[in-house]
Structures are given as C-alpha cells and as structure tokens.
Amino acid sequence: MAQRTNPEHAPLRAAPQEAGATAARSANPWLVVISLSIAAATASIQQSAVLPLLPRLQESLHASVTSVTWAFTVSLLCGAVATPLFSRFGDMYGRRRMLLLTLVLLVGGSVLGAVSTSVTTLIVARVLQGISAAMVPLAIGTVRDLLPPEKMASGIGVLSATMGIGVGVGFLLSGVIAEVTSGYRVVFWIIAGLALAATALTALTVHDVTPPTGGRPDLPGAILLASTLVCLLLAISQGKSWGWGSGAVIGLFIGAVVLGAAWIAVERRTAEPLVDISMLTHRGTVGASLASMLLGFALFSGFTLLPNFAQTPAKAGYGFGASVLGAGIYLLPTTILMLLVSTLAGGLIRRFSAANMVAVGAVLAALSDVWMVLRHDHSYDLYITTTLLGLGVGCAFAALGTMAVEHVEASKTAVASAVNSLVRLVGGSIAGAVTSAVLTSDTIANTKIPTLHAYQVSFAIAAVSVALAAAFAAFFGWLNKRTAASADAAR
C-alpha cells in the first residue's frame, strides 16, 4: 500500500531514498549527527563570543559603542539572510557542499577578525562568520534524510540544542581569554581552529543521501530580505540616539514595512523563492515559527542581559561586579542543562509530543525571566535563573526542530527547517536591538550604567515573549493533533 503524504500531516520520516542512500545509512549515522552537532556548536560560539569583548573592541579599534554593537548584530542579520538562501543552495547543489562552504567561510571570517585593525574589517569578518548560521537547517535536513523514523527526533533534538550550547560556550571562551590576555584576537584564532577541525570532520563523515535538484537562486528575495532587516534593526538600535520621532527613524520603520511588503510580493511570484511564504502560514508550521521567533528573542535577551547584569559593579545598587569569566560561569547551568536535555529529547517527544515539549520549555524560560524581575539580590538568584533557562530553552529548542518539520511533506523538510531557523535569528536580532534600546534609554544619572528598572523591564519583555511562545506552541500543537485525528477518522 502506498504511504500517504498529506502536507497537512505528513508523517515524520526520512525523505525518499535514492541510489546510494542505503549505503549512506549503514555508515554509522550517529557519527554524522555528532559531526554536525560539533559544526553547529562551533557556528553558535561565534554568535556570543564577541559580546563580552565589545568594550575591548571599542578601545582597541577606537570605535563608538554603536559601531562595535553592530559587530554582534550583523552576524545575526547575515545569518537570517543566509539561512534560507543556503538551504536553497543545499537543495540545488548538495547539502554536504554547502555545509563545507559555510564552515570555510567561518574559518575565513575568524582569521579576518583575528587580524582586523578597523571596525570595517571586523564587520566584514562578522558577515562571513554569520553565514555559518545556515548550517543548522542544512544539518537538520541531512539528519532527516539519514536517520530512521524512530531515531529522527533524537537526532534533530541534539542538533537543535547545539545552538544554545554553543552560545554558552562562547561566553565561557571569552571569559577565559579575558582572564589571561588583554586583547580580543585570541578568541577569533580559537574559533578559526575549531571551525577548521569541524570542516575536516564534516568532510570525512558527511555525504549527501539525496542528489541535488538544480535550479536558480532567488537573489532579489535575499536582497529585499536583508534590506528589510537592516532598516528595522537600525531603527530600533538608533531610536534613542537619533530620537524615536526623528525623520530618520520614522523613515527607517516605513522603509522596513515597504521593503517587507515588496519582499513578500516577490516571493509569492517567484517560481523558486528564497522563503516559501506559504510555509510561514502553513498550519503545520506556523506554531513552530511563532514559537521559534519568540524563543530566539528570549534566548538572546537572556544571554545579553544576564552577563551584563552580573558584571555591573555593586555600587550601582545591583549587580555583582563579576569578571567576564565569572559572568560566563553564571551561565554554565544553562549550557550544561541544554546538553543534557537534548540527549533525552527523542524519548520525551515520543511520549509528550514536540509541541508540548516546546510549550513546557517556554513556560520554564518565562519563569527564569520572572525570577530576575522579582529576585536579583544574591548570586544564587542568578544560578536559579540560569538553571530554569537551561531547562526551559533546552526542552523547547530540542523539540522545535521536530515541531517545525513533523507536519510537512518530507521533501519540504529543508524549507520548513530554514524558515524556522530564519525566524529564530530574526527574533535574536530584534532582541539585541530592543535590549540595547531599553538599557541605554534608562541610565543612572551622570553615568552610562543602566538602572535596575531598565533590567527589570527587559526581563519582563523577555518573559512575555516566551509566555506567548508557550501559548502558540500549545494551541497549534492541539490544532494539528485534532486535524490529524479528523483526517484519520475520515478514512
């Protein structure tokens, strides 16, 4: 009997096997999962490792706060554009080739960052590094092709969780380097070395299961998407300094709306679009997309706010005057728990469903933010917060990858995963801009130190974000389950 492929509730299974797929599967697929997890974690490290170094970058490169902040934001921005573009390239030219290309660009960007002597060079380096964010959907597509159905959720869960793990490791890496050096270049050299090792490991272990399909890239869609995000993020990040009512800021917001509308129009008319707009509104994926964007916002808010809070001198009336390494140690529970939870993801998803896992994880993450709003006077408050954040984000991100693809046709796996990664990176990019705007708009008199109230507002915004993520995941999980049950009853 032929197996159904109803796009509203396609079974979670591997893509149709082509010639050679059986051989590829027989070559220890978990070695491939481990290799891709290492590569994805390395790509995530570059997203956070630069954050603790921003003051040093400002001093070493004689740059403004805004300029060096863009060294962080531009990586997320480029990742948001590169994710759907390279996912499409993966279908056209082969995922293995695109995985290796993103890793080579990560090596090149890291080396360029290590030798940079100006903000311009550094930003170019961060652009090259940011492209490596496309690795996650490429890796998820590879794993879904490779693993049998009963192992797929575990494999995707491990891959999905590596993003948060890498972010935590990035902070620890910067902290250790900050303790033993006075510059920033060593961090970039270490990332270059890790990326080079990940490139070699990927080249040795990863092979395409399905052949490339060919086609044409949607470059106009990529340009319009990048322009939309630049206008939006620039308006948010510069609102305080330029004035929220200024012509420049209002013009940027209007530009973001106009360019965004043009992007949607172009994508709907393009035969092979950068982003399948229907996938954004697909009943099987819209819940995962909304949850992913809101969780991305909360995760990057947490990883931005918590280290800064910990490093604030106690004379400000809050904070602990921690070193960069000390701030990274506060985040250690999050990193460890995300890794542990990801290893249990497969069994938990089979028992409770991916949507319920995302909802529960989002609730725990919301509690971590609420705790920081209400309790922040002792070191153990930070450890309680990062423990809740690790459990919550670990559960949610380990299941998001499965939730994003389990209700679409197997042939749409890469597209659905790319859309999910795109909206997560957009959420993270907006988080950086919003957090910066809130903290810089409410400072202690005659200083540039944010007030305690500014942090409480920022944590409250993050709490609302993940609470909404929990609601969306629960509702659309219930809706998809009911739709599937109705379809089965009709047959």
DAJO-V420412 format. One record per pair of residues at least 12 apart in sequence whose ideal C-beta (glycine too) atoms are under 8 Angstrom apart, sorted by the first residue. I is the first residue (numbers start at 0). GAP is how many residues later the second one is. Records with the same first field share a line. If there is no record, write none. Layout:
I->GAP + GAP
//
This chain:
4->404 + 405
5->481
6->275 + 277 + 401 + 402 + 405
7->275 + 276 + 399 + 475 + 476 + 479
8->275 + 398 + 471 + 474 + 475 + 478
9->274 + 396 + 397 + 398 + 399 + 400 + 402
10->138
11->137 + 140 + 141 + 390 + 393 + 394
12->136 + 139 + 397
13->130 + 131 + 132 + 133 + 134 + 135 + 138 + 195 + 396
14->129 + 130 + 194 + 195 + 395 + 396 + 398
15->194 + 394 + 395
16->192
17->191 + 192 + 193
19->189
20->124 + 188 + 189
23->122 + 183 + 184 + 185
24->121 + 123 + 184
26->180
28->114 + 117 + 118 + 122 + 126
29->125
30->174
31->110 + 111 + 114 + 173 + 174
32->110 + 114 + 122 + 125 + 126
34->163 + 166 + 167 + 169 + 170 + 171
35->63 + 99 + 103 + 106 + 107 + 123 + 166 + 170
36->102 + 121 + 122 + 125
37->159 + 160 + 163
38->60 + 64 + 96 + 100 + 159 + 160 + 162 + 163
39->95 + 96 + 99 + 119 + 122 + 123 + 126
40->121 + 122 + 124 + 125 + 128
41->61 + 64 + 90 + 124 + 149 + 152 + 153 + 156
42->59 + 60 + 63 + 89 + 90 + 92 + 93 + 123 + 152
43->118 + 119 + 120 + 121 + 122 + 123 + 125 + 126
44->121 + 122 + 124 + 125 + 128 + 146 + 149
45->29 + 60 + 63 + 64 + 83 + 84 + 86 + 124 + 145
46->28 + 29 + 32 + 83 + 86 + 119 + 120 + 123 + 381
47->118 + 119 + 120 + 122 + 123 + 126 + 255
48->121 + 122 + 124 + 125 + 138 + 142
49->21 + 22 + 25 + 76 + 120 + 124 + 137
50->21 + 119 + 120 + 123 + 252 + 253 + 256
51->119 + 122 + 123 + 126 + 255 + 272 + 275 + 276
52->121 + 125 + 131 + 134
53->14 + 15 + 17 + 18
55->122 + 126 + 127 + 128
56->14 + 62 + 65 + 127
59->123 + 124
60->55 + 56 + 57 + 58 + 61
62->56
65->171 + 172 + 175
66->52
67->51 + 54
68->168 + 363 + 367
69->53 + 167
70->48 + 51 + 52 + 55
71->54 + 360
72->160 + 164 + 356 + 359 + 360
73->49 + 52 + 53 + 56
74->51 + 52 + 54 + 55 + 58
75->54 + 57 + 224 + 349 + 352 + 353 + 356
76->53 + 149 + 152 + 153 + 156 + 352
77->48 + 49 + 52 + 53 + 55 + 148
78->51 + 52 + 53 + 54 + 55 + 346
79->53 + 145 + 149 + 342 + 345 + 346 + 349
80->141 + 144 + 145 + 148
81->20 + 48 + 49 + 51 + 52
82->50 + 51 + 53 + 54 + 335 + 338 + 339 + 342
83->138 + 141 + 190 + 191 + 334 + 335 + 338
84->49 + 132 + 133 + 137 + 189
85->12 + 15 + 16 + 45 + 48 + 52
86->47 + 50 + 51 + 54 + 327 + 328 + 330 + 331
87->127 + 129 + 130 + 184 + 186 + 330
88->128
89->48 + 51 + 324
90->121 + 122 + 124 + 323
91->120 + 121 + 122 + 123 + 124 + 125
92->119
93->114 + 117 + 118
94->43 + 46 + 47 + 113 + 319
95->46 + 106 + 110 + 111 + 112
97->36 + 40
98->36 + 39 + 40 + 43 + 103 + 107
99->99 + 102 + 103
101->29 + 30 + 32 + 33 + 36
102->29 + 32 + 92 + 95 + 96 + 99
103->95
104->23 + 24 + 26 + 27
105->22 + 23 + 25 + 26 + 85 + 89
106->85 + 88 + 89 + 92
107->20
108->15 + 16 + 17 + 18 + 19 + 20 + 21 + 22 + 23
109->15 + 19 + 78 + 79 + 81 + 82 + 85
110->77 + 78 + 81
111->12 + 13 + 16
112->12 + 13 + 16 + 72 + 75 + 78
113->71 + 72 + 74 + 75 + 78
114->70
124->63
128->62
131->63
132->288 + 292
133->284 + 287
135->23 + 24 + 26 + 27 + 281 + 285
136->277 + 280 + 281 + 283 + 284
137->276
138->20
139->16 + 19 + 20 + 261 + 265 + 273 + 274 + 277
140->272 + 273 + 276
141->64 + 66 + 67
142->12 + 13 + 16
143->12 + 261 + 266 + 269
144->64 + 65 + 268
145->63
150->195
151->250
152->192 + 193 + 196 + 197 + 201 + 249
153->189 + 191 + 192 + 193
154->191
155->189 + 245 + 246 + 249
156->185 + 188 + 189 + 192 + 241 + 242 + 244 + 245
157->184 + 185 + 187 + 240
158->242
159->182 + 185 + 237 + 238 + 239 + 240 + 241 + 242
160->177 + 178 + 180 + 181 + 184 + 233 + 236 + 237
161->180
162->234
163->135 + 170 + 171 + 174 + 229 + 230 + 233
164->170 + 173 + 174 + 177
166->132 + 136
167->135 + 160 + 163 + 164 + 166 + 167 + 170
168->166
170->132 + 136 + 156 + 157 + 160
171->153 + 156 + 157 + 159 + 160 + 163
172->14 + 17 + 155
173->13 + 150 + 154
174->148 + 149 + 150 + 151 + 152 + 153 + 154
175->149 + 152
176->13
177->145 + 146 + 147
178->144 + 145 + 146
214->57
215->56
216->55 + 57
217->49 + 52 + 54 + 55 + 56
219->46 + 50
220->42 + 45 + 46 + 49 + 52 + 53 + 54
221->52
223->35 + 38 + 39 + 42
224->38 + 49 + 50
226->28 + 32
227->28 + 31 + 32 + 35
228->27 + 197 + 200
230->21 + 22 + 24 + 25 + 28
231->20 + 21 + 24 + 198
232->196 + 197 + 199 + 200
233->18
234->14 + 17 + 18 + 21
235->194 + 197 + 198 + 201
236->195 + 196 + 199 + 200
237->14
238->198
239->197 + 200 + 201
240->199
263->13
274->143 + 144 + 147
275->136 + 139 + 143
278->129 + 133 + 136 + 137 + 140
279->139 + 143
281->125 + 126 + 134
282->124 + 193 + 196 + 197 + 200
283->122 + 123 + 124 + 196
284->119 + 120 + 122 + 123 + 131 + 134 + 135
285->190
286->68 + 116 + 185 + 186 + 188 + 189 + 190 + 192 + 193
287->70 + 112 + 115 + 116 + 132 + 185 + 188
288->115 + 130 + 131 + 134
289->133 + 178 + 179 + 182 + 186
290->67 + 71 + 105 + 109 + 112 + 178 + 179 + 181 + 182
291->108 + 112 + 128 + 129 + 131 + 132 + 135
292->130 + 131 + 133 + 134
293->68 + 133 + 171 + 172 + 174 + 175 + 178
294->63 + 67 + 70 + 98 + 101 + 102 + 105 + 129 + 132 + 170 + 171 + 174
295->127 + 128 + 129 + 130 + 131 + 132 + 135
296->130 + 131 + 133 + 134 + 137 + 165 + 168
297->67 + 68 + 71 + 95 + 129 + 133 + 164 + 165 + 167 + 168 + 171
298->66 + 94 + 98 + 129 + 132
299->127 + 128 + 131 + 132
300->130 + 133 + 134 + 157 + 158 + 160 + 161 + 164
301->32 + 63 + 66 + 67 + 87 + 91 + 160
302->28
303->127 + 128 + 131
304->67 + 130 + 150 + 153 + 154 + 157
305->21 + 24 + 25 + 66 + 76 + 79 + 80
306->17 + 20 + 21 + 23 + 24
307->19 + 131 + 142
308->63 + 67 + 73 + 146
309->12 + 16 + 17 + 20 + 72
310->12 + 13 + 15 + 16
311->137 + 138
312->136
315->128 + 131 + 133 + 136
316->127 + 135
317->58 + 59 + 134 + 137
319->59 + 62
329->49 + 52 + 53 + 56
330->55
331->54
332->50 + 53 + 54 + 57
333->52 + 53 + 55 + 56 + 59
334->55
335->54
336->50 + 53 + 54 + 57
337->52 + 55 + 56 + 59 + 60
338->55
339->54
340->49 + 50 + 53 + 54 + 57
341->52 + 55 + 56
344->12 + 50 + 53 + 54 + 57
347->47 + 50 + 51
348->49 + 50 + 53
352->124 + 128
353->45 + 46 + 48 + 49 + 52 + 123
354->44 + 48 + 118 + 119 + 121 + 122 + 123 + 125 + 126
355->117 + 118 + 121
356->38 + 39 + 41 + 42 + 46
357->37 + 38 + 41 + 42 + 45 + 111 + 112 + 115 + 119
358->111 + 112 + 114 + 115 + 118
359->35 + 36 + 110
360->30 + 31 + 32 + 33 + 34 + 35 + 36 + 37 + 38
361->30 + 34 + 104 + 105 + 107 + 108 + 111
362->29 + 103 + 104 + 107
363->24 + 25 + 27 + 28 + 31
364->23 + 24 + 27 + 28 + 31 + 101 + 104
365->26 + 97 + 100 + 101 + 104
366->21 + 25
367->16 + 17 + 18 + 19 + 20 + 21 + 24
368->16 + 90 + 91 + 93 + 94 + 97
369->89 + 93
370->13 + 14 + 17
371->13 + 83 + 84 + 87
372->83 + 86 + 87 + 90
375->76 + 79
391->74
395->73 + 77
399->20 + 24
400->16 + 19
402->70 + 74
403->12 + 13 + 15 + 16
404->12
406->73
426->38
430->31
433->24 + 27
434->23
437->12 + 16 + 19 + 20 + 23
438->15 + 16 + 19
440->13
441->12 + 15
//
